[in-house]
């Protein structure tokens, strides 16, 4: 199956999956992977056959491609978070937009906020995550997200006035 990309570029999704798998392999250092991920994930986010009419097989292929792309975004965010937290934030946010109930995407997003020192933003994001999970699933985020929440609470250096204002708000 080929997807039409920007400016009529043809994307072979099988080759794309193979390339992303190679780039995300643990043996590939983040410094090497980062520029490759930027290009490859931009291609992966291209809709499959956007000018074609809906058909069951095509809808299924599009859904599978979107699911795989979301997984790649999360894995890429985690791979490069220490090197490029901005890229990690963007990729995790894109995965959350695709599936707001993806705990891995939320974790990658919060992790990027922790690494970049944007703890107050991370705490606000955790509050959104908690609301989404409560509204949609009737439960709280899982232990991994709760652990990240604790790290965000304890993470900033003294004098983070934005975080202090967020925490010191009276009930």
C-alpha positions, 0 to 999 in steps of 0.5 A: 500500500502506498500513501500519497504524501505532500507534493505528490510524494509516494510513501511505501508504508512497509518500507517506512515501517522497516525504516522506523524500526531500524531507527528506533532500534536500541543500538542506534544512538539518539544523536544519530536517530534524531535527524532521521526521526524528524524526516521519517516521522514527518513522512509517517504523519502524511495521510494514506491516500487522502484523495481516495474515497472511503472504503472498508479496506482503506479505512482499516489501513488508515486506522492501522497506519495511524495506530502505528504512527502514534506508537512510533511517535511515543517511542521516538519521544522516549528515545530522544527526550534527553537530547531533544526534549522539544522534539519529544514534547511535539511527538508525544503531543501528536500521539495524544491528539491521535489517542487521548487515552494512550498512557504511553503518550502522556508519559512521554509528554510528561517526561519531556516536561520533566527533562526540560524543566517545565514542571508547572506545564507538566503538572497542568498536563497531568491534570488534563490527563487525569480529567480525560481518564476520569471522564472517559474511563472512570479511573485515575492514570496508572502507576507510571503516570502517577510516579511521573506526577510525583517527580514533577511535584518534587522536580523544580529547583527552589524559586520556581515561582510558576510552580509555587503559584500553582501549588500554593493556590488556596482551596 
